[in-house]
Amino acid sequence: RQALRELYRVLKPEGKAVSLELAKPYPPIFNKLYYLYMARIVPLTGLIFTSNKEAYLYLHDSVLTYPHQYEVTHIFEQIGFEEVNCFELSWGIAAVHVGTKPYS
């Protein structure tokens, strides 16, 4: 929230804010596979390619604690953005939020 508030503050009127985040996928079967992938495969891949498994462990926890993409849309609106849209990518594993700062 704080980062979005700051973005809103410094954005020019009629400027667009765009946010791309990992999100919570919606098909139930895909959801379980995705979380398994994030908890096991991503850290293992990080270990193999960077020798730093811990650097990739946070992604799983981050996705679990980050608000659902529909909540993020609501947060954009609460802060004051207008014309807020959410575009889900790859069955919802990522979400792009776009909002416009109104001309005051």
MARGU-710734 format. One record per residue: residue in one letter; z, y, x of N, C-alpha, C, CB in turn. Coordinates in steps of 0.05 Angstrom, whole numbers, plus 5000, padded with zeros to 4 digits. Glycine has a CB too. Example, Ala and Ser with C-alpha at 12.3 -4.5 7.8 and 13.67 -1.06 7.14 Angstrom:
// MARGU-710734
A515648865264515649105246515649345264518149115226
S514249555257514349795273515750015258511449885282
***
This chain:
// MARGU-710734
R500049765016500050005000500050255017502450004982
Q501750255037501950495054499350555068504150455075
A497950355077495350405090493350515070494250135103
L493350415046491450515026492150795018491450335001
R494750865016495551135010494651325032498651155007
E494851245057493951415079490951445078494851295106
L489551225073486651245070485851435048485450965065
Y487251425026486651605003487151895012488451534979
R489351935026490052205035487952335053492752205050
V486852185072484952295091482052285082485252155117
L481552145061478852115051477952375037478551875032
K475452455042474352685028473952624999471752785042
P474052824981473352784953470652654950473553044937
E470452464933468052304928467352114950465652494923
G469252094970468851894991469551614981470651965015
K468451414994468951134986470750995006466250984983
A472650844996474350675012473350395008477350705005
V473050245030472149965029474049795045469149935040
S474949575032476849395045475849115043479649425032
L475748975065474948695066477348535075472448645084
E478348345059480648185065480247895058483148295051
L481647715072481747445063483247445036483147255084
A482547265018483647274991484446994982481647394972
K485146974957486046724945483746604929488546764928
P482546384938480346264923481246164896479146024939
Y479346154877480046094850479445804840478646274832
P477445654849477345384839479645214849474645244847
P481245094831483644954840483244754863484944814817
I481144584861480644394882479944524909478344194874
F478444734907477644884931480045034943475445094924
N481845124925484245264934485845084953485945344909
K486344834945487944654962486544594988488444394947
L483944554988482444505012482544745031479544425006
Y482244975019482245225034484945265049481745465016
Y487145225034489745265047490345055068492045255026
L489344815064489544605085487944685109488644325074
Y485544775105483844875127485245095142481144965115
M486345285127487645515141490145435156488345735120
A491545235146494045145158493644965182495845015138
R491444805181491044595202488644645220490844325189
I486344695208483844705224483644965239481444675205
V484245195226483945455240485745465264484645685220
P488345395263489945405287489045205309492845335280
L488044975301486944785320484544895334486344515306
T482745025318480445145330481245365349478545265307
G483245525342484245735359485345615385486345895346
L486645395383487745255407485445165425489545025399
I483445045414481244935429479645155443479344775411
F479045375429477345575440478745795455475745695418
T481345845449482746065463485345975477483346275443
S486145725473488645625484491045765472488745645515
N490645885449492846045436492945975406492346345441
K494245755400494445665372496045865355495745395371
E498145985367499846165352498346405341502146255369
A496346495356494846735347493446685321492846815369
Y493046435313491546375289493446255267489446175295
L495846195273497746095253498446305232500346005267
Y498446555239499246765221497246785197499447025235
L494746705201492746735179493646595154490046635189
H494646355156495446195133497646345118496445915141
D499746425132501946565120501046835108504246615140
S499346965123498247225113496847205087496447345134
V495147005084493646965059495646895036491546735062
L497646735042499546655021501146895011501446445032
T501847085029503547305021501947545012505347385044
Y499447565018497747795010497347784980495047795025
P497348014967496948014937494247894929497248294926
H494147784906491647684895489647914893492147544867
Q487147854895485048064895485148234870482347934897
Y486048124847486248284823488548484824486548104798
E490648404838492948584843492148804862495348424855
V490448744882489548954900487849154885487948824924
T486249064866484649244850486549434835482849084830
H488649324824490649494809491949694828492749314796
I492549604852493849784872491950024878494549634898
F489349964883487450174887487550384865484550054889
E487650284840487650454817490350614815487250294791
Q492550484821495150624821495250854841497450424827
I493950814864494051024884492351264876492950904911
G490351214859488751434849485751404852489451684863
F484951174865482051124868480751084840481550884886
E478351154837476851114813474450934819475851384800
E473050844798470750674802471350434821468350834813
V473650314817474650104834473249844826477750064832
N472049704846470749454842471749254863467649484843
C471749004854472448784872470148584872475148644864
F469148524896466948334899468048094914464548454914
E468147864901469147624914466947484929470447434893
L467547394953465547254969466346964973465247394997
S464446784974464846504979467146384963465546465009
W466846394936468746274917471446404919469045984922
G471546654928474046794929475646784954475746704907
I474546664975476146655000476246915014474946445019
A474547105007474647375017474047564994472647415041
A475047804995474547994974473948274987476948014955
V471948404976471348674984472148854961468248704991
H473849054967474649244947473349514954477749274945
V472349644934471049914938472250094917467949894935
G473150334926474250534908473250804917477250524907
T473050984898472151264903474451454898469751334886
K474851634917476851844913475552054895477751974941
P476952124873475752314855475552594867477352324829
Y473652744856473453024864475453184848470453134859
S477353314863479453454848478953754850482153394860
***
